[in-house]
Each structure stands twice: as C-alpha cells, then as structure tokens.
Amino acid sequence: MPTTTPSSRRKHFLSRGFTLVEVIVATTLSGVVLAGVLSAVLMISRSGYLLNNYIDMEKEARVALETLGVDARITSEVSWLRTSETASPYGVILTAPDTTIVTYTYNSANGQLSRTLTTPSGVVSTSVLITGIQSLTFTAYQYDEGKDYLLIDSSAKTTTAMNSLTKMLQVSLSAVRSKTILADATTNVVSARYVLRNKIQSN
C-alpha cells in the first residue's frame, strides 16, 4: 500500500502550477500597475512639452520687446501703420536721428511680429521676432503738461495726428503654441511703456 510522507507532499505543493484565478488576479494587477506607469510617463512628457513652449514664448517675447524698447527710445519720428483712419495700428515705423528706419509689423494672418531694418545706406533686412500670436495691440500715448501721459484714441484721431502726438508707446500681445494631442500653451505679455526721448511732440 503506497504511503505519502510529509516530504513528498511538500514537493507536490511546490511543483504544482498556478490556478486560473491566480493568473487572472496577477494579470489584472499587472495591468493596473502598467496603466499607472504609462499615465505618469504621459503626464511628465506633457508637462515637459508645455514647459518648453512657455520658455520659448517668454524668450521670444522678452527679446522682441527689449529690441522694440531700444528702437523706440532713440527714434525721432513715428509713423503708424493702419488699414483706415479709424482702425487700430497694426504696425509702426520708427525713424532714428541718423535716418535708420525700423518697421514693426504684425501680420494677423500668420500670427507673426516682424522687424524690418533699413540702414542709412539702404540695406534692408527683415526678421521674425514672435510667432504664434493670437492678438497684438499697439497703444500710443501723448504727453499732456500737468496730466502726465494720456492714451490716444486711435478711432478718433487721423494717422497724421497720431504721428504728431505720440510721445510714448506700448505693445500688448497674446501668443500660443499648439500641438494636436496636447493642450495649448498660452502666454500674455504687456510691454513696458517706451518713452520716445528724441521725438518732439506736436500738438
């Protein structure tokens, strides 16, 4: 008559396979862990992408506005670019005392702010300063003795009048970076007000 010793029972227990229930439980737990890991990786990747976009936009805007500030402070003449006598400006032409001409133009069709430099010798070069712009506004101010700087209402002034009155300008813009599978990264920037030190205001 065969007998089963404790040692043989232990060997049988150790050599048996997994049951169906154990396999299902293990598979489910593995799936949950894997889903969590993938979600974490996706979240980190998305955050990194958005952060890079914010950094790019902030850098573009900072460099563009610093460049505009330098050009504005040395300009002696201003000419606003408008589609009509009641429209808001979409650009500005700044002329320096040495006849260097710098033109800033906002193209709403492609969302770009460009800068065109014309040297006294006639050499022209154009560069795109900011891309992905959703909206951009040029604001002009005039100096009023005793009342500091006053906003110029572009809808109530002719272009010639705006050119004569402008003593300070400001730029406000909203830019966005988009990617189909990720959320948009958006930034809003308001420049400092740049006083046109070399320009003589005509009332």
C-alpha positions as CSV (number, residue, x, y, z in Angstrom):
1,M,0.0,0.0,0.0
2,P,1.6,3.3,-1.1
3,T,2.1,5.9,1.6
4,T,2.6,9.7,1.4
5,T,5.3,11.2,3.6
6,P,5.4,14.9,4.6
7,S,8.4,15.4,2.3
8,S,6.6,14.1,-0.8
9,R,3.5,16.3,-0.1
10,R,5.8,19.4,0.2
11,K,7.4,18.5,-3.2
12,H,4.0,18.1,-4.8
13,F,2.8,21.5,-3.5
14,L,5.9,23.3,-4.7
15,S,5.8,21.8,-8.2
16,R,2.1,22.5,-9.0
17,G,1.2,25.3,-11.5
18,F,-0.8,28.5,-11.0
19,T,-4.6,28.2,-10.9
20,L,-6.8,30.2,-13.3
21,V,-7.9,32.5,-10.5
22,E,-4.3,33.3,-9.6
23,V,-3.4,34.0,-13.3
24,I,-6.4,36.4,-13.7
25,V,-5.6,38.2,-10.4
26,A,-1.9,38.6,-11.4
27,T,-2.8,39.8,-14.9
28,T,-5.2,42.3,-13.6
29,L,-2.8,43.7,-11.0
30,S,0.0,43.9,-13.7
31,G,-2.4,45.8,-16.0
32,V,-3.3,48.3,-13.3
33,V,0.4,48.9,-12.5
34,L,1.3,49.3,-16.1
35,A,-1.6,51.7,-16.7
36,G,-0.4,53.8,-13.8
37,V,3.2,53.9,-15.1
38,L,2.1,54.9,-18.6
39,S,-0.1,57.6,-17.2
40,A,2.8,59.0,-15.2
41,V,5.1,58.9,-18.2
42,L,2.5,60.7,-20.4
43,M,1.9,63.3,-17.7
44,I,5.6,64.0,-17.3
45,S,6.1,64.2,-21.1
46,R,3.1,66.6,-21.5
47,S,4.4,68.8,-18.7
48,G,7.8,68.9,-20.2
49,Y,6.4,69.9,-23.6
50,L,4.2,72.7,-22.2
51,L,7.1,74.0,-20.1
52,N,9.4,74.1,-23.2
53,N,6.6,76.0,-25.1
54,Y,6.3,78.5,-22.3
55,I,10.0,79.0,-22.2
56,D,10.2,79.6,-26.0
57,M,7.3,82.1,-25.9
58,E,8.7,84.0,-23.0
59,K,12.1,84.2,-24.6
60,E,10.7,85.3,-27.9
61,A,8.6,88.0,-26.3
62,R,11.3,89.2,-24.0
63,V,13.9,89.6,-26.8
64,A,11.3,91.3,-29.1
65,L,10.1,93.8,-26.6
66,E,13.7,94.6,-25.5
67,T,14.6,95.3,-29.1
68,L,11.5,97.4,-29.6
69,G,12.4,99.4,-26.4
70,V,15.9,100.2,-27.8
71,D,14.5,101.3,-31.1
72,A,11.7,103.4,-29.5
73,R,14.0,105.3,-27.1
74,I,16.3,106.5,-29.9
75,T,13.6,107.3,-32.5
76,S,12.9,110.9,-33.5
77,E,9.9,110.2,-35.8
78,V,6.9,107.9,-35.6
79,S,4.6,106.8,-38.4
80,W,1.7,104.5,-37.5
81,L,0.5,101.8,-40.0
82,R,-3.3,101.4,-40.2
83,T,-5.7,100.0,-42.7
84,S,-8.0,103.0,-42.3
85,E,-8.2,106.3,-40.5
86,T,-10.3,104.8,-37.7
87,A,-8.6,101.4,-37.4
88,S,-6.2,100.4,-34.7
89,P,-2.5,100.3,-35.7
90,Y,-1.1,97.0,-37.0
91,G,2.5,98.4,-37.1
92,V,4.7,101.3,-36.5
93,I,7.7,102.9,-38.4
94,L,10.4,104.3,-36.2
95,T,13.0,106.7,-37.7
96,A,16.2,107.4,-35.8
97,P,18.1,110.7,-36.0
98,D,20.7,109.0,-38.3
99,T,17.8,108.1,-40.7
100,T,17.9,104.4,-39.8
101,I,14.3,103.2,-40.3
102,V,12.9,100.3,-38.3
103,T,9.4,98.9,-39.1
104,Y,7.5,96.7,-36.8
105,T,4.6,94.9,-38.5
106,Y,2.0,92.5,-37.0
107,N,0.6,90.0,-39.5
108,S,-2.7,88.7,-38.1
109,A,-3.0,86.1,-40.9
110,N,0.1,84.1,-39.8
111,G,0.4,85.4,-36.3
112,Q,3.8,86.9,-36.6
113,L,5.5,90.1,-35.5
114,S,8.3,91.1,-37.8
115,R,11.0,93.8,-37.7
116,T,12.4,95.3,-40.9
117,L,15.6,97.4,-40.6
118,T,16.6,99.9,-43.3
119,T,20.1,101.3,-42.8
120,P,21.0,104.9,-44.0
121,S,22.8,103.2,-46.9
122,G,19.6,101.5,-48.0
123,V,20.4,97.9,-46.8
124,V,17.2,96.2,-45.8
125,S,16.9,93.1,-43.5
126,T,13.8,91.5,-42.1
127,S,13.5,89.2,-39.1
128,V,10.5,87.5,-37.4
129,L,10.5,88.3,-33.7
130,I,7.5,86.4,-32.4
131,T,5.3,83.6,-33.9
132,G,2.0,82.1,-32.8
133,I,0.5,85.4,-31.9
134,Q,-3.3,85.3,-31.3
135,S,-3.7,89.0,-30.8
136,L,-1.5,92.1,-30.7
137,T,-2.2,95.7,-29.8
138,F,-0.1,98.8,-30.3
139,T,-1.0,101.6,-27.9
140,A,0.0,105.3,-28.3
141,Y,0.2,107.9,-25.6
142,Q,0.7,111.7,-25.7
143,Y,2.2,113.9,-23.1
144,D,0.0,116.5,-21.5
145,E,1.6,119.1,-19.3
146,G,0.3,118.6,-15.7
147,K,-1.6,115.4,-16.6
148,D,1.3,113.0,-17.4
149,Y,0.8,110.7,-20.4
150,L,-2.7,110.3,-21.9
151,L,-4.0,107.5,-24.1
152,I,-4.5,108.4,-27.7
153,D,-7.8,107.1,-29.0
154,S,-6.9,105.8,-32.5
155,S,-10.5,105.7,-33.6
156,A,-10.8,109.5,-33.0
157,K,-7.5,110.6,-34.5
158,T,-6.2,110.6,-38.0
159,T,-2.9,108.9,-38.7
160,T,-1.2,112.2,-39.2
161,A,-2.5,113.4,-35.8
162,M,-1.4,110.2,-34.1
163,N,2.1,110.5,-35.6
164,S,2.4,114.1,-34.3
165,L,1.0,113.4,-30.9
166,T,2.7,110.1,-30.0
167,K,5.4,110.5,-27.3
168,M,5.1,107.0,-25.8
169,L,4.1,103.6,-27.0
170,Q,3.2,100.2,-25.6
171,V,2.6,96.7,-27.0
172,S,0.3,94.0,-25.6
173,L,0.1,90.5,-27.1
174,S,-1.2,87.0,-26.5
175,A,0.7,84.1,-28.0
176,V,0.0,80.3,-28.2
177,R,1.9,77.1,-29.0
178,S,-0.3,74.2,-30.2
179,K,0.1,70.5,-30.7
180,T,-2.8,68.2,-31.8
181,I,-2.5,65.6,-28.9
182,L,-1.6,68.1,-26.2
183,A,-3.1,71.1,-24.6
184,D,-2.1,74.6,-25.9
185,A,0.5,76.7,-24.0
186,T,-0.6,80.3,-23.9
187,T,1.1,83.4,-22.6
188,N,0.0,87.0,-22.3
189,V,2.6,89.8,-22.4
190,V,2.3,93.5,-21.8
191,S,5.4,95.5,-22.5
192,A,6.7,98.5,-20.5
193,R,5.7,101.9,-21.9
194,Y,8.6,103.2,-24.0
195,V,9.1,107.0,-24.0
196,L,10.3,108.4,-27.3
197,R,13.0,110.6,-25.9
198,N,14.3,112.1,-29.1
199,K,10.8,112.8,-30.6
200,I,9.4,116.2,-30.4
201,Q,5.6,116.1,-29.8
202,S,3.5,118.4,-32.0
203,N,0.1,119.4,-30.6
